[in-house]
């Protein structure tokens, strides 16, 4: 298949969206699992739109990982049902509920079950990368929110994800790998509050999507996926891409910092001091890399191309990103008080 849009692709997109909404709207674990499988069956053909060998390899890896995690999820659910004879409140067995939770962590790509994600994302297009790092995480995050049996393990996975994602991003030159490891680090931040205040987790998730849409779209317009291509910018884009990158890093007063600040305030109120220290350490490590990246983009740019990259569709998102401290001031003030 080539780059042209086929009517069947619209059908696959609708199947993917329908599967996610089935999972989100269900209160039954069996139908949640069915929604995940429908979502997977709609997403796999979209990964092969161009029909390239690398895309076929990535889709096969994705299918194996997701089917393995789904099989672990449904088997542990059936065993829990055997113990409790109920599909609704069935988390009395700690071992089996932990197994269910680890299968969802594998779907999300959290540490230490993250090795499949960077190996696969460097072989795919920016649109598929965006869908894997955003839309495909929505249903497993929702299901993980319902499992409240082993909070200590989730906190440990959260600390490991933020730290490993920040360390592995160092010395990377491939932009797709940089965005992937950044997503693993942000997943750690989301998991830290998933069992305490799920609304904060989904606010963080929405903010991550708001930052990712213009960033990945602008990176998709480049001729190469490597970091040195960021220097090939005109004056206008020299400011936009660094601001989005620094927002991902959590530099104040940008939108990424606002969502992290809300998380930190809630965690400090509950006295999770060690977790906060690990997360701040990982943020400082990733911030060092992102500052170096923006330095290269803004100061070391030596090529000035005449082609104008259209950014009008994202002007509202970029304004929200830069002026977020004024927009979310009342929310932060209410949480502090």
C-alpha positions, -999 to +999 in steps of 0.1 A: +000+000+000+012+035-006+005+068+011-030+073-004-059+071+019-080+040+013-116+037+025-107+006+045-084+027+066-114+047+079-130+014+089-099+004+108-098+038+126-134+034+136-127-002+149-098+011+169-118+039+185-148+016+191-126-009+209-113+018+233-147+032+240-160-004+248-133-007+274-139+027+289-177+023+291-177-012+305-179-023+342-172-059+333-137-073+330-146-097+302-160-069+280-130-047+289-107-074+275-129-077+244-126-039+239-088-042+241-088-070+214-111-050+191-088-020+195-058-042+186-075-056+155-083-021+143-048-007+150-026-034+134-037-028+098-030+010+103+006+002+111+010-013+076-004+016+056+028+021+035+035-017+033+072-014+041+092-042+056+101-023+087+064-015+094+054-051+090+082-061+115+070-035+140+034-045+136+043-082+142+063-072+174+033-052+186+009-080+179+030-105+198+035-083+229-002-072+230-016-107+225+008-120+252-003-094+277-040-099+268-037-136+273-021-131+307-049-106+316-078-129+306-062-160+323-057-142+356-092-127+353-107-162+349-087-176+378-099-147+400-134-153+389-130-189+399-120-178+434-147-151+439-175-161+414-179-125+405-165-103+376-170-070+396-152-072+429-125-099+425-092-086+439-090-108+470-061-128+457-030-106+457-009-128+434-034-129+406-044-093+408-006-084+407-004-106+376-033-087+360-016-054+369+017-065+353+000-075+321-014-039+319+020-025+326+033-046+297+006-031+275+016+004+286+054-001+282+063+007+318+096-003+333+108-031+337+085-044+309+094-016+285+121-032+262+097-038+233+086-002+230+119+016+219+128-014+197+095-010+178+089+027+177+121+036+158+107+016+128+073+034+124+059+066+112+052+097+134+014+092+132+016+056+145+041+066+171+017+093+183-012+068+185+009+042+204+021+068+230-013+084+235-045+067+223-033+032+229-025+040+265-059+053+274-078+019+279-050+002+299-046+033+322-084+032+328-082-006+337-052-001+359-071+026+378-096-001+388-070-024+404-062-010+438-046-041+454-008-035+453+000+002+456+036-003+466+044-022+434+028+006+413+049+032+432+081+011+426+072+008+388+065+046+388+100+054+403+117+030+379+099+044+348+107+080+355+144+072+363+151+047+335+132+069+310+154+099+319+187+080+320+181+062+287+173+095+269+209+107+274+231+105+243+202+096+220+202+112+186+171+095+170+141+118+177+116+089+177+136+072+205+139+105+224+101+109+223+096+072+233+119+074+263+102+107+273+069+089+271+081+062+294+093+089+319+059+106+317+041+073+322+060+070+356+045+104+366+010+092+356+013+059+375+024+077+407-012+090+411-033+063+393-045+047+425-048+078+446-063+105+424-072+092+389-086+126+378-051+141+382-036+113+362-060+119+333-054+157+335-016+150+331-024+126+302-045+153+284-017+178+289+008+154+275-014+149+244-018+187+240+020+191+239+026+160+217+002+170+189+021+200+176+055+187+185+051+154+166+034+171+137+063+196+133+089+168+136+070+148+110+076+176+085+114+172+087+133+152+061+151+131+087+143+117+122+177+127+137+184+155+161+208+174+139+179+182+116+165+205+143+191+230+134+176+233+099+149+258+110+137+292+101+135+319+127+098+313+136+102+276+143+134+281+163+112+293+191+082+269+187+099+235+188+122+244+218+092+256+238+074+224+232+105+203+240+111+222+272+074+218+281+078+180+278+108+184+302+087+202+327+105+236+327+084+264+344+062+282+335+052+259+306+023+235+305+044+204+313+055+220+345+019+228+355+009+192+353+040+180+372+034+207+399-002+194+405+012+159+409+039+170+433+015+190+455-008+160+459+021+136+466+036+160+492+002+162+510+004+124+514+041+124+525+055+103+497+089+119+502+111+092+487+089+090+456+091+128+451+129+128+455+132+101+428+109+119+404+126+152+409+160+136+403+148+120+371+133+153+359+166+171+365+184+144+344+160+147+315+159+185+318+197+186+313+194+167+281+164+188+268+183+221+277+213+208+257+189+200+228+173+234+228+207+250+230+217+232+198+184+243+182+184+280+191+221+289+193+239+265+170+215+268+141+236+276+111+212+267+082+184+291+073+159+276+049+133+296+031+106+270+033+078+281+057+063+253+079+027+261+086+019+263+123-015+281+122-035+250+132-015+247+164-014+284+174-040+279+202-021+249+216+012+268+216-004+298+233-019+274+259+015+258+264+033+291+270+007+309+290-004+279+311+009+295+344-018+322+340-045+298+328-040+272+356-031+296+384-065+293+401-064+255+400-030+254+416-039+280+442-070+260+452-049+228+455-022+246+477-049+259+500 
